[in-house]
């Protein structure tokens, strides 16, 4: 539990836990922790906040949360962007040169994940980043220039995938041209 977030958002620790469990629709755990009446009172106190859209007359299990505000409170992304899907497009190392972290749970990988998810806002951007990165890495590998890939930190900081979009087009044109010859 992030007590600083509780204080900054004027939410009690109990309300914080309740919101988290409501978001995940874990009603059994809510009843076990708070009891039915206490949970209803906590929810009713939150009805006047930005986190709950329902009024006090709505049955507890039909409580409507402001998904946007609750996600911000808990740092939950509402999309399905899979950072590792993009991260694994990039080589781990070449020879003795390491480009990115091997362990996805390492501090470095977690730092990269936070930066990437901050830069990428939509699933479409994510898919474009994957395709561009794959095309660029393939081009560098085919030309023997893999040792000259930038480190992952540099790629994320400079959003290089946006510059690499041209390599996606090059791949499509090359494949089209090659299939015309056959």
C-alpha positions as CSV (number, residue, x, y, z in Angstrom):
1,X,0.0,0.0,0.0
2,X,1.3,3.4,-0.9
3,X,0.6,5.6,2.1
4,X,1.9,8.7,0.3
5,X,-0.7,8.2,-2.4
6,X,-3.3,7.8,0.2
7,X,-2.3,11.1,1.8
8,X,-2.0,13.0,-1.5
9,X,-5.3,11.7,-2.7
10,X,-7.1,12.2,0.6
11,X,-8.0,8.5,0.8
12,X,-7.8,6.5,4.1
13,X,-5.9,3.2,4.0
14,X,-9.1,1.3,4.4
15,X,-10.7,3.2,1.5
16,X,-7.6,2.5,-0.6
17,X,-7.9,-1.2,0.1
18,X,-11.6,-1.2,-0.6
19,X,-11.2,0.6,-3.9
20,X,-8.5,-1.9,-4.9
21,X,-10.7,-4.8,-4.1
22,X,-13.8,-3.2,-5.8
23,X,-11.7,-2.6,-8.9
24,X,-10.8,-6.3,-9.0
25,X,-14.4,-7.3,-8.0
26,X,-13.1,-9.3,-5.1
27,X,-16.2,-9.2,-3.0
28,X,-15.4,-12.2,-0.8
29,X,-12.1,-10.6,0.3
30,X,-14.0,-7.3,1.0
31,X,-16.4,-9.1,3.3
32,X,-13.7,-11.0,5.0
33,X,-11.6,-7.9,5.7
34,X,-14.3,-5.3,6.4
35,X,-17.5,-7.1,7.0
36,X,-20.6,-6.2,5.0
37,X,-21.8,-3.2,7.0
38,X,-18.3,-1.6,7.4
39,X,-17.7,-2.1,3.7
40,X,-21.0,-0.4,2.8
41,X,-20.1,2.6,5.1
42,X,-16.7,2.9,3.5
43,X,-18.2,2.8,0.0
44,X,-20.8,5.3,0.9
45,X,-18.1,7.7,2.2
46,X,-16.4,7.4,-1.1
47,X,-19.5,8.2,-3.1
48,X,-18.8,11.9,-2.9
49,X,-15.3,11.4,-4.2
50,X,-14.0,11.1,-7.8
51,X,-13.5,7.4,-7.4
52,X,-17.1,6.1,-7.1
53,X,-19.8,7.2,-9.6
54,X,-22.7,5.4,-7.9
55,X,-24.7,7.0,-5.2
56,X,-25.3,5.5,-1.8
57,X,-28.6,3.8,-2.8
58,X,-27.0,1.5,-5.3
59,X,-26.5,-2.1,-4.1
60,X,-22.9,-2.6,-3.0
61,X,-22.0,-5.2,-5.7
62,X,-23.3,-2.8,-8.4
63,X,-21.0,0.0,-7.3
64,X,-19.7,1.9,-10.4
65,X,-16.1,3.0,-10.1
66,X,-14.5,5.8,-12.1
67,X,-12.1,3.5,-13.8
68,X,-9.9,6.3,-15.0
69,X,-9.4,7.8,-11.5
70,X,-9.0,4.4,-9.8
71,X,-6.4,3.4,-12.4
72,X,-4.5,6.6,-11.8
73,X,-4.6,6.0,-8.1
74,X,-3.2,2.5,-8.4
75,X,-0.9,3.1,-11.3
76,X,-2.8,0.6,-13.5
77,X,-2.8,0.9,-17.2
78,X,-6.1,0.2,-18.9
79,X,-4.6,-1.1,-22.1
80,X,-3.0,-4.4,-22.9
81,X,0.5,-3.1,-23.9
82,X,2.9,-6.0,-23.3
83,X,6.3,-4.4,-22.8
84,X,8.2,-7.7,-23.0
85,X,6.7,-8.2,-26.4
86,X,8.7,-5.2,-27.6
87,X,11.7,-5.7,-25.3
88,X,12.3,-9.2,-26.7
89,X,12.5,-7.8,-30.3
90,X,15.8,-6.3,-29.4
91,X,18.8,-8.5,-29.1
92,X,20.2,-9.2,-25.6
93,X,23.8,-9.0,-26.7
94,X,26.2,-9.4,-29.6
95,X,29.6,-10.8,-28.7
96,X,30.6,-9.1,-25.5
97,X,28.4,-6.1,-26.0
98,X,25.2,-6.1,-24.0
99,X,22.2,-4.1,-25.4
100,X,19.5,-4.7,-22.7
101,X,18.8,-6.5,-19.5
102,X,18.5,-10.3,-19.6
103,X,16.2,-10.6,-16.5
104,X,12.8,-8.9,-17.0
105,X,12.6,-8.4,-13.2
106,X,15.9,-6.6,-12.9
107,X,16.0,-3.0,-11.9
108,X,17.3,-2.0,-15.3
109,X,14.5,-3.9,-17.1
110,X,11.9,-2.3,-14.8
111,X,13.3,1.1,-15.5
112,X,13.1,0.5,-19.2
113,X,9.5,-0.8,-18.8
114,X,8.5,2.4,-17.0
115,X,10.0,4.6,-19.6
116,X,8.6,2.6,-22.5
117,X,5.1,2.6,-21.0
118,X,5.3,6.3,-20.4
119,X,6.3,6.9,-24.0
120,X,3.8,4.5,-25.6
121,X,0.2,5.5,-25.1
122,X,-1.8,3.2,-27.4
123,X,-1.8,-0.4,-28.6
124,X,-1.3,1.0,-32.2
125,X,1.9,2.8,-31.1
126,X,3.1,-0.3,-29.4
127,X,2.5,-2.5,-32.5
128,X,4.3,0.1,-34.7
129,X,7.2,0.1,-32.3
130,X,7.4,-3.7,-32.5
131,X,7.4,-3.7,-36.3
132,X,9.8,-0.9,-36.6
133,X,12.2,-2.4,-34.1
134,X,12.1,-5.8,-35.7
135,X,12.7,-4.3,-39.2
136,X,15.6,-2.2,-38.0
137,X,17.3,-5.1,-36.1
138,X,16.8,-7.4,-39.1
139,X,18.4,-4.7,-41.4
140,X,21.3,-4.3,-39.0
141,X,21.8,-8.1,-38.7
142,X,21.7,-8.6,-42.5
143,X,24.2,-5.8,-43.1
144,X,26.6,-7.1,-40.4
145,X,26.1,-4.0,-38.3
146,X,24.5,-5.6,-35.3
147,X,27.4,-4.6,-33.0
148,X,26.5,-1.0,-33.7
149,X,23.0,-1.1,-32.3
150,X,22.3,1.5,-29.7
151,X,21.7,0.4,-26.1
152,X,18.1,0.0,-25.0
153,X,18.3,3.0,-22.7
154,X,19.2,5.2,-25.7
155,X,16.5,3.6,-27.9
156,X,13.8,4.4,-25.3
157,X,15.1,7.9,-24.4
158,X,15.1,8.9,-28.0
159,X,12.1,6.9,-29.2
160,X,14.2,5.5,-32.0
161,X,11.3,3.2,-33.2
162,X,9.7,6.4,-34.7
163,X,12.8,6.9,-36.9
164,X,12.9,3.2,-37.7
165,X,9.4,3.2,-39.3
166,X,10.9,3.7,-42.7
167,X,12.5,0.2,-42.4
168,X,9.1,-1.3,-42.2
169,X,8.2,0.2,-45.6
170,X,11.6,-0.9,-47.0
171,X,10.8,-4.5,-45.9
172,X,7.4,-4.5,-47.5
173,X,8.7,-3.0,-50.8
174,X,11.6,-5.5,-50.8
175,X,9.3,-8.5,-50.2
176,X,6.9,-7.2,-52.9
177,X,9.7,-6.7,-55.4
178,X,11.2,-10.2,-54.6
179,X,7.8,-11.9,-55.1
180,X,7.4,-10.2,-58.5
181,X,10.7,-11.8,-59.7
182,X,9.6,-15.4,-58.8
